[in-house]
Amino acid sequence: GAVPAIGPNGEIYLSWSGPLGIMFDKSTDGGQTFGNDIFVTSQPGGWDFSIPGIYRANGMPITTCDVSNSPYRGTIYINWSDQRNGLDNTDIFLIKSTDGGETWGAVKKVNDDSELRHQFFTWMTIDQSTGYLYIVFYDRRNYTDNQTDVYVAKSTDGGETFINFKISETPFTPISSIFFGDYINIAAWNGKIYPIWMRMDGTSLSIWMCTITEPTKIGLTYKQGWNMVSLPVGIEDARKDNVFPSSVSGLFTYELSYIIKDILEFGKGYWLKFPLDDIIQFAGSYIDWDTILVNTGWNMIGSLSKPIEVRNVTSIPAGLITSNFYEYDGIGYTVVDTIKPGHGYWVKVNLPGSLILSSSVAQFTSDQIQIKATGELPPAPPIDENKLIPKKFMFEQNFPNPFNPSTLIRYSLPEKSYVHLKIFNILGQEIAKLVDGFQDSGIKEVVFDANNLQSGVYYYRIYAVDPISESKLFFKESKKMVLIK
């Protein structure tokens, strides 16, 4: 039952079930030679035992090694099952070594039930982007007969503790006269976990899998005033007010000049203002690489879910010439050598192309960007529009247009007004009221979400009246928008 693993320096580790129990050996020369076999732990009941309804069952050990950059890098784990707790109580176990397999710690029980039930056919993997352990196995904790579920156990602390969760939708009942198969498996990367298993319905065998997505959680601090921000994780609702609810400005990006957006895109950098220092919690899918389109001149770019060094940034075309990378510290610009999650950065390029950000070290030197410092600083932060008093009433075309499913409507009020902003269909019927109340002077924006509407032409109309005498009309205007789904 030997299943080898590779260590952080190319070591070959493997364990197996023998007459004495679970044994271990390693090679540090690519498998040319091995050392002395090391006894790891006993395996009561042996590696071949009886499970009701299963033609043949074994507890073969699975070996893995953490080669991630987690605190547990280099730790070797062995996972197996045996009947040390009774012939009617097969369990899943783990043991680990933190010194290259020379010594081994205490045996840990992986399944967290307290019943006399069978857990069997185990397999283990490590998400090498996080160092998290995942173990899949069949489980009968919920039944007194041979009905069987499939569970996954997860450890985020180097195998010290586990949480268990069921992944199969319904149980199945194997029968011993049909060979069920004695393997199961699991793979994981970047918070995506892929277990695979068998089930038996009557005499019919089938293979199943599911995808488990772990949210990446990152907490970041932003300073009072202007900040350059970006998305550090992939999330479904990337509207500015959802991601940065405490911000007090529009979300500015740069496309030859500053423009306001309502929805953040991964890989892009933005300006955003906060009234006080704030800690923002992000939860979403882990992102370890991205290809960011850039135009000739200055660009605001985003980040990944982990820090990467600027010297590892590559480009298409290869060898794109760039300026230094700049961040904003609340006072002015400083040159950086690391792109950190959740922050935005300025960079100037000599040609249109793409910058490739990857948490892996650049593979080819020829693809790396060529940084040439010129001393030129990026554009200044945007003007704080909340402090601007427009000179006249303005009603802008919605952006984007056509749109799907939401669009931004922007207007300017030179003085305090009672504002009505409504949406109408092509028949002139009112279908939405976006604003109905007093507003101070300034540049305003509102998002129209047409998720529940059909494709077509719609109209949006604004009335701004004197807040003292509502019979006095300051301003009115209508514009057309197009929804395309």
For each residue, the residues with C-beta under 8 A, 3 or more apart:
1: 16 17 47 58 60 61
2: 14 15 16 63
3: 14 15 60 61 62 63
4: 12 13 14 63
5: 12 13 14 63 64 65 76
6: 10 11 12 13 65 67
7: 10 11 12 13 26 65 67 74 76 100
8: 11 65 66 67 73 74
9: 28
10: 6 7 28 30
11: 6 7 8 26 27 28 65 100
12: 4 5 6 7 26 27 28 30 31
13: 4 5 6 7 24 26 63 65 76 101
14: 2 3 4 5 24 25 26 63
15: 2 3 22 23 24 40 61 63 78
16: 1 2 22 23 60 61
17: 1 21 22 23 43 46 47 58 59 60 61 80
18: 21 22 23
19:
20: 23 39 42
21: 17 18 39 40 41 42 43
22: 15 16 17 18 39 40 41 42 43 61 78 80 95
23: 15 16 17 18 20 37 38 39 40
24: 13 14 15 37 38 39 40 63 78 97 101 104
25: 14 34 35 36 37 38 101
26: 7 11 12 13 14 34 35 100 101
27: 11 12 30 31 32 33 34 35
28: 9 10 11 12
29: 32 33
30: 10 12 27
31: 12 27 34
32: 27 29
33: 27 29
34: 25 26 27 31
35: 25 26 27 38
36: 25
37: 23 24 25
38: 23 24 25 35 101 102 104
39: 20 21 22 23 24
40: 15 21 22 23 24 78 95 104
41: 21 22 95 104 107
42: 20 21 22 84
43: 17 21 22 46 47 59 80 82 84
44: 82 83 84
45: 49 59 82 83 84 87
46: 17 43 49 59 82
47: 1 17 43 58 59 60 61 80 82
48: 56 57 58 59
49: 45 46 57 58 59 82 83 87 90
50: 54 57 87
51: 54 57 90 118 120
52: 118 146 176
53: 146 148 173 174 175 176
54: 50 51 57 120 174 176 180
55: 176 177 178 179 180
56: 48 179 182
57: 48 49 50 51 54 90 120 121 182
58: 1 17 47 48 49 182
59: 17 43 45 46 47 48 49 80 81 82 90 120 122
60: 1 3 16 17 47 80
61: 1 3 15 16 17 22 47 78 79 80
62: 3 78 79 80 122 123 124
63: 2 3 4 5 13 14 15 24 76 77 78
64: 5 76 77 79 124 125 126 133
65: 5 6 7 8 11 13 74 75 76 77 126
66: 8 70 72 73 74 75 77 126 128 131 158
67: 6 7 8 73 74 128
68: 72 73 126 127 128 129 130 131
69: 73 131
70: 66 73 130 131 132
71: 131 158
72: 66 68 75 131 158
73: 8 66 67 68 69 70 131
74: 7 8 65 66 67 98 100
75: 65 66 72 96 97 98 158 159
76: 5 7 13 63 64 65 96 97 98 100 101
77: 63 64 65 66 94 95 96 124 126 133 159
78: 15 22 24 40 61 62 63 94 95 96
79: 61 62 64 92 93 94 110 122 123 124 135
80: 17 22 43 47 59 60 61 62 92 93 122
81: 59 90 91 92 93 119 120 121 122 137
82: 43 44 45 46 47 49 59 90 91 93
83: 44 45 49 86 87 89 90 91
84: 42 43 44 45 91
85: 89 90 91
86: 83 89 116
87: 45 49 50 83
88: 116 118
89: 83 85 86 116 117 118
90: 49 51 57 59 81 82 83 85 118 119 120
91: 81 82 83 84 85 109 110 111 119
92: 79 80 81 109 110 111 119 120 122 135 137 153
93: 79 80 81 82 107 108 109 110
94: 77 78 79 107 108 110 124 133 135 159
95: 22 40 41 77 78 104 105 106 107 108
96: 75 76 77 78 104 105 158 159
97: 24 75 76 100 101 102 103 104 105
98: 74 75 76 105
99: 102 103
100: 7 11 26 74 76 97
101: 13 24 25 26 38 76 97 104
102: 38 97 99
103: 97 99
104: 24 38 40 41 95 96 97 101
105: 95 96 97 98
106: 95
107: 41 93 94 95
108: 93 94 95 159 160 162
109: 91 92 93 112
110: 79 91 92 93 94 119 122 135 137 153 162 164
111: 91 92 119 137 139 141 151 153 164
112: 109 153 162 163 164
113: 117 119 139 141 164
114:
115: 141
116: 86 88 89
117: 89 113 139 140 141 143
118: 51 52 88 89 90 138 139 140
119: 81 90 91 92 110 111 113 122 137 138 139 140 141 151
120: 51 54 57 59 81 90 92 137 138
121: 57 81 137 138 182 183 184
122: 59 62 79 80 81 92 110 119 135 136 137 184
123: 62 79 135 136 137 183 184 185 186
124: 62 64 77 79 94 133 134 135 136 186
125: 64 133 134 186 187 188 193
126: 64 65 66 68 77 131 132 133 134 188
127: 68 130 131 132 134 188 189 190 191 193 214
128: 66 67 68 131 189
129: 68 189 190 191 286 288 359
130: 68 70 127 156 191 214 286
131: 66 68 69 70 71 72 73 126 127 128 158
132: 70 126 127 154 155 156 188 214
133: 64 77 94 124 125 126 153 154 155 156 158 159 162
134: 124 125 126 127 152 153 154 186 188 193 195
135: 79 92 94 110 122 123 124 152 153 154 162 186
136: 122 123 124 150 151 152 153 167 184 185 186 195 197
137: 81 92 110 111 119 120 121 122 123 150 151 153 184
138: 118 119 120 121 148 149 150 151 184 197
139: 111 113 117 118 119 142 148 149 150 151 166
140: 117 118 119 143 146 147 148 149
141: 111 113 115 117 119 149
142: 139 147 149 171
143: 117 140 146 147 148 171
144:
145: 173
146: 52 53 140 143 173 174
147: 140 142 143 171 172 173
148: 53 138 139 140 143 171 172 173 174 199
149: 138 139 140 141 142 166 168 171
150: 136 137 138 139 166 167 168 184 195 197 199 208
151: 111 119 136 137 138 139 164 165 166 167
152: 134 135 136 164 165 167 186 193 195 212
153: 92 110 111 112 133 134 135 136 137 162 163 164
154: 132 133 134 135 162 163 165
155: 132 133 158 159 160 161 162 163
156: 130 132 133
157: 160 161
158: 66 71 72 75 96 131 133 155
159: 75 77 94 96 108 133 155 162
160: 108 155 157
161: 155 157
162: 108 110 112 133 135 153 154 155 159
163: 112 153 154 155
164: 110 111 112 113 151 152 153
165: 151 152 154
166: 139 149 150 151
167: 136 150 151 152 195 210 212
168: 149 150 171 172 197 199 208
169:
170:
171: 142 143 147 148 149 168
172: 147 148 168 199 200 201
173: 53 145 146 147 148 200
174: 53 54 146 148 178 180 200
175: 53 178 200 203
176: 52 53 54 55
177: 55
178: 55 174 175 200 203 205
179: 55 56
180: 54 55 174 198 200 205
181: 198 205
182: 56 57 58 121
183: 121 123
184: 121 122 123 136 137 138 150 195 196 197 198
185: 123 136 195 196
186: 123 124 125 134 135 136 152 193 194 195 196
187: 125 193 194
188: 125 126 127 132 134 191 192 193 194
189: 127 128 129 192
190: 127 129 285 286 287 288
191: 127 129 130 188 213 214 215 216 285 286
192: 188 189 211 212 213 214
193: 125 127 134 152 186 187 188 211 212 213 214
194: 186 187 188 209 210 211 212
195: 134 136 150 152 167 184 185 186 209 210 212
196: 184 185 186 207 208 209
197: 136 138 150 168 184 207 208 209
198: 180 181 184 205 206 207 208
199: 148 150 168 172 205 206 208
200: 172 173 174 175 178 180 203 204 205 206
201: 172 204 206
202:
203: 175 178 200
204: 200 201
205: 178 180 181 198 199 200
206: 198 199 200 201
207: 196 197 198
208: 150 168 196 197 198 199
209: 194 195 196 197
210: 167 194 195
211: 192 193 194
212: 152 167 192 193 194 195
213: 191 192 193 285
214: 127 130 132 191 192 193 286
215: 191 233 283 284 285
216: 191 233 282 283 284 285 286 305
217: 281 282 283
218: 232 233 281 282 283 305 341 342
219: 279 280 281 282
220: 232 279 280 282 341 342 343
221: 277 278 279 280
222: 227 229 272 274 277 278 279 280
223: 227 274 277 330
224: 274 275 276 277 330
225: 273 274 330
226: 249 271 272 273 328 330 381 382
227: 222 223 271 272 273 274 328 330 343 344
228: 269 270 271 300 327 328 343 344 345 346
229: 222 244 269 270 271 272 342 343 344
230: 264 266 267 268 269 270 301 302 303 342 343 344
231: 234 235 238 243 264 265 266 282 284 302 303 342
232: 218 220 282 287 303 304 305 341 342
233: 215 216 218 282 283 284 285 286 287 305
234: 231 266 284 285 286 287
235: 231 238 243 282 283 284 285
236: 284
237: 242 243
238: 231 235 242 243 263 264 265 266
239: 242 243 262 263 264 406 447
240: 243 244 247 251 261 262 263 264 272
241: 244 245 247
242: 237 238 239 245
243: 231 235 237 238 239 240 264 280 282
244: 229 240 241 247 251 272 274 280
245: 241 242
246: 274 275 276 278 280
247: 240 241 244 251 272 273 274
248: 273 274 275 386
249: 226 252 271 272 273 382 384 385 386
250: 260 385 445
251: 240 244 247 260 261 262 264 270 271 272
252: 249 258 259 260 261 270 271 272 382
253: 258 259 261 268 269 270 271 300
254: 257 258 259 269 298 299 300 379
255: 259 295
256: 295 297
257: 254
258: 252 253 254 271 379 382
259: 252 253 254 255 399
260: 250 251 252 408 410 445
261: 240 251 252 253 264 265 270 408
262: 239 240 251 406 408 445 447
263: 238 239 240 406
264: 230 231 238 239 240 243 251 261 268 270
265: 231 238 261 268
266: 230 231 234 238 287 290 302
267: 230 290 291 292 301 302 357
268: 230 253 264 265 292 300 301 302 344
269: 228 229 230 253 254 300 301 302 343 344 345 346
270: 228 229 230 251 252 253 261 264 300 344
271: 226 227 228 229 249 251 252 253 258 300 344 381 382
272: 222 226 227 229 240 244 247 249 251 252
273: 225 226 227 247 248 249 384
274: 222 223 224 225 227 244 246 247 248 277 278
275: 224 246 248
276: 224 246
277: 221 222 223 224 274
278: 221 222 246 274
279: 219 220 221 222
280: 219 220 221 222 243 244 246 342
281: 217 218 219
282: 216 217 218 219 220 231 232 233 235 243 342
283: 215 216 217 218 233 235
284: 215 216 231 233 234 235 236
285: 190 191 213 215 216 233 234 235
286: 129 130 190 191 214 216 233 234 305
287: 190 232 233 234 266 290 304 305
288: 129 190 304 305 306 358 359 360
289: 304 356 357 358 359 360
290: 266 267 287 302 304 356 357
291: 267 316 354 355 356 357
292: 267 268 299 301 302 354 355 356 357
293: 352 353 354
294: 299 301 320 347 349 352 353 354 355
295: 255 256 299 349 352
296: 349 350 351 352
297: 256 348 349
298: 254 346 347 348 378 379
299: 254 292 294 295 346 347 348 349
300: 228 253 254 268 269 270 271 344 345 346
301: 230 267 268 269 292 294 339 344 345 346 347 355 357
302: 230 231 266 267 268 269 290 292 344 345
303: 230 231 232 339 340 341 342 343 344 345 357
304: 232 287 288 289 290 307 308 339 341 357 358 359
305: 216 218 232 233 286 287 288 341 359
306: 288 341 359
307: 304 338 339 340 341
308: 304 312 313 338 339 357 358 359
309: 312 337 338 339
310: 313 325 336 337 338 339 371
311: 337 362 368
312: 308 309 358 360 361 362 368
313: 308 310 339 355 356 357 362 368 369
314: 318 355 356 358 362 364 367 368 369
315: 318 319 320 322 353 354 355 356 367 368 369
316: 291 320 353 354 356
317: 320 351 353
318: 314 315 364 366 367
319: 315 366 367 368 369 370
320: 294 315 316 317 349 350 351 353 355 369 370
321: 349 350 351 369 370 371 372
322: 315 325 347 348 349 350 355 369 370 371 372
323: 326 346 347 348 349 371 372 373 374 376
324: 335 336 347 371 373
325: 310 322 335 336 337 339 345 346 347
326: 323 333 334 335 336 345 346 347 377 378
327: 228 333 334 336 343 344 345 346
328: 226 227 228 332 333 381
329: 332 333 334
330: 223 224 225 226 227
331:
332: 328 329
333: 326 327 328 329 346 377 378
334: 326 327 329
335: 324 325 326 373
336: 310 324 325 326 327 339 345
337: 309 310 311 325
338: 307 308 309 310
339: 301 303 304 307 308 309 310 313 325 336 343 345 357
340: 303 307 343
341: 218 220 232 303 304 305 306 307
342: 218 220 229 230 231 232 280 282 303
343: 220 227 228 229 230 269 303 327 339 340
344: 227 228 229 230 268 269 270 271 300 301 302 303 327
345: 228 269 300 301 302 303 325 326 327 336 339
346: 228 269 298 299 300 301 323 325 326 327 333 378 379
347: 294 298 299 301 322 323 324 325 326 355
348: 297 298 299 322 323 374 376 378
349: 294 295 296 297 299 320 321 322 323 352 353 355
350: 296 320 321 322
351: 296 317 320 321
352: 293 294 295 296 349
353: 293 294 315 316 317 320 349
354: 291 292 293 294 315 316
355: 291 292 294 301 313 314 315 320 322 347 349 369
356: 289 290 291 292 313 314 315 316 367
357: 267 289 290 291 292 301 303 304 308 313 339
358: 288 289 304 308 312 314 362
359: 129 288 289 304 305 306 308
360: 288 289 312 363
361: 312
362: 311 312 313 314 358 365 367 368
363: 360 367
364: 314 318 367 368
365: 362 368
366: 318 319
367: 314 315 318 319 356 362 363 364
368: 311 312 313 314 315 319 362 364 365
369: 313 314 315 319 320 321 322 355
370: 319 320 321 322
371: 310 321 322 323 324
372: 321 322 323
373: 323 324 335
374: 323 348
375:
376: 323 348
377: 326 333
378: 298 326 333 346 348
379: 254 258 298 346
380:
381: 226 271 328
382: 226 249 252 258 271 385
383: 387 388
384: 249 273 387 388
385: 249 250 382 388 442 443
386: 248 249 442
387: 383 384
388: 383 384 385 442 443
389: 414 441 442
390: 393 394 412 413 414 441 442 443
391: 414
392: 412 414
393: 390 411 412 413 414 464 474 475
394: 390 411 412
395: 411 462 475 477 479
396: 399 409 410 411
397: 401 479
398: 401 403 407 408 409 448 460 479 481
399: 259 396 407 408 410
400: 403 407
401: 397 398 407 481 482
402: 481 482 483 484
403: 398 400 406 407 450 481 482 483 484
404: 450 483 484 485
405: 449 450 451 453 483 485
406: 239 262 263 403 447 448 449 450 451
407: 398 399 400 401 403 447 448 450 481
408: 260 261 262 398 399 445 446 447 448
409: 396 398 421 434 445 446 447 448 460
410: 260 396 399 443 444 445
411: 393 394 395 396 421 443 444 445 462
412: 390 392 393 394 442 443 444
413: 390 393 416 417 419 439 440 441 442 444 464
414: 389 390 391 392 393 441
415: 441 474
416: 413 438 439 440 441 467
417: 413 438 439 441 464 465 466 467 474 475
418: 437 438 439 464 465 466 467 470
419: 413 435 436 437 438 439 444 462 463 464
420: 433 435 436 461 462 463 465
421: 409 411 433 434 435 436 446 460 461 462
422: 430 432 433 434 460 461
423: 430 431 432 433 434 448 458 459 460
424: 428 429 430 431 458 459 460 461
425: 428 429 431 456 458 459
426: 456 457 458 459
427:
428: 424 425 459
429: 424 425
430: 422 423 424 433
431: 423 424 425 453 458
432: 422 423 448
433: 420 421 422 423 430 436
434: 409 421 422 423 446 448 460
435: 419 420 421 439 446
436: 419 420 421 433
437: 418 419
438: 416 417 418 419 467
439: 413 416 417 418 419 435 442 444
440: 413 416
441: 389 390 413 414 415 416 417
442: 385 386 388 389 390 412 413 439
443: 385 388 390 410 411 412
444: 410 411 412 413 419 439
445: 250 260 262 408 409 410 411
446: 408 409 421 434 435
447: 239 262 406 407 408 409
448: 398 406 407 408 409 423 432 434 460 481
449: 405 406
450: 403 404 405 406 407 453 458 483
451: 405 406
452:
453: 405 431 450 456 458 483
454: 483 485
455: 483 484 485
456: 425 426 453 482 483
457: 426 480 481 482 483
458: 423 424 425 426 431 450 453 480 481 482 483
459: 423 424 425 426 428 478 479 480 481
460: 398 409 421 422 423 424 434 448 478 479 481
461: 420 421 422 424 476 477 478 479
462: 395 411 419 420 421 475 476 477 478
463: 419 420 473 475 476
464: 393 413 417 418 419 473 474 475 476
465: 417 418 420 470 471 472 473 474
466: 417 418 469 470 471 472 473 474
467: 416 417 418 438 470
468: 472
469: 466 472
470: 418 465 466 467
471: 465 466
472: 465 466 468 469
473: 463 464 465 466 476
474: 393 415 417 464 465 466
475: 393 395 417 462 463 464
476: 461 462 463 464 473
477: 395 461 462
478: 459 460 461 462
479: 395 397 398 459 460 461
480: 457 458 459
481: 398 401 402 403 407 448 457 458 459 460
482: 401 402 403 456 457 458
483: 402 403 404 405 450 453 454 455 456 457 458
484: 402 403 404 455
485: 404 405 454 455
